């Protein structure tokens, strides 16, 4: 038999009240008014236990009857309730409190702006909805015992006394250097590697450490919006270079008279269109960088997943003096790790590390040790072999299921990565298809979400990185149902 344990009585709240002893307003009314305001503003939450009357009176240096009368007034208003020897509590919910709290008068100006602008977290699909947005990864193929072993190994070491090395843990940087040498033909020392919180943090660091107000930066269009945002926050202006099936159009990176000091590109798998930067354009980009003294920011966000075509080494491998290489473990393991890295020339790596040290934005030490173990043990390679087969099969399924609709839609960007681009053969059908998908509960990103120049805004992304075979099959069933929905509407007798 398990003995019954009495529930623990909550401790009284710390209540800060300021009394004006010369205003002529009775003390008990001042106490009641301030307590009422604190409940409305939720400084005292529903269910909060207030200090005993004798204790609060002693704290305020007033007669106990003043506190008792204030409590009685609020109990009569339904704001407080007395529970005998257990104490006095804020009522869980009252219409008076809710009505007062809903009013804007008590809110600071900045909070009123937030409420007015409806700045809320991005919508997440729930229930029967289908989420096709990219940026997600499947962790189910990583065996739980492998993850546990890596966490256990990390737990064998005590964390550093301070924040740790701003470049990242030395063991992890050595493991990354070995890994990119073997898999990406990039030969660097661990001192050239800076561990980051992911791609967004890497872009912020590069922009803050290298850019000055008024600098011109080039980005792909459509392209990764996080790069443009990082550059703008550093005071830079933007030039947008269009992309096509071969990646960024290198001839359009430089304007007539002004050269960018930096260009952000995704050559391994252009984001979001999915094209791969061709060999001739890679050569042209390196030559352009050298002749114009331009830095290349090379973002290899999902280079681990390659299914067809030429798998080029990074631009960094043959232009290390002109390139910063960004990568992330978001797709290889999980975005929730918040872990990536920058490979840079030694002077730039030192500047990035100095910025991390100054801003105290070091990456979590335990996470670094876990990923170090996955790399050194070879478990990350084994995991990648499993997920490549999984994603390769998913990609083949998409191609097979959409092949019968080739006269209505195009499928692009399927040679690598974890998403494909689907577009209607004409703008009207493309628009109808997206509307039908949304009506059937599908959440996705439009190509137009990533474009500024609006040269190519038709189409949307089907991200499958987080799906298993069953989820993908259900998503493709919805796609086919949406196609039939449009055809039935346009030709009801067929």
ABEGO torsion letter per residue (X at the ends): XBBBBBBBBBBBBBBBBBBBAAAGBBAAAAAAAAAAAAAAAGABBBGBBBBBAAAAAAAAGBBAAAAAAAAAAAAAAGABBBAEAAEBBBBABBAAAAAAAABAAABBAAAAAAAAAGBBBBBBBBEABBBABBGBBBAAABBAAAAAAAAAAAAABBBBABAEBAAEBAAAAAAAAAAAAAAAGBBBBAAABBBBAEAAAAAAAAAAAABBBGBBBBBBOBBBAAAAAAAAAAGBBBBBBBBBAAEBBAAAABBAABBBABBBBBAABBOAAGBBBBAAAAAAAAAAAAAAGBBBBBBBAAAABBABEBBBBBAAAABAAABBBBBBAAAAABAAAGBBBBBBBAAAAAAAAAAAAAAGABBBAAAAAAAAAAAAAGAAAAAAAAAAAAAAAAAAAAAAAAAAAAAABBBBGAABEABBBBBBABAAAAAAAAAAAAAAGBBBBBAAAABAAGABABEBBBBAAABBAAAAAAAAAAAAAAAAAAAAAABAAX
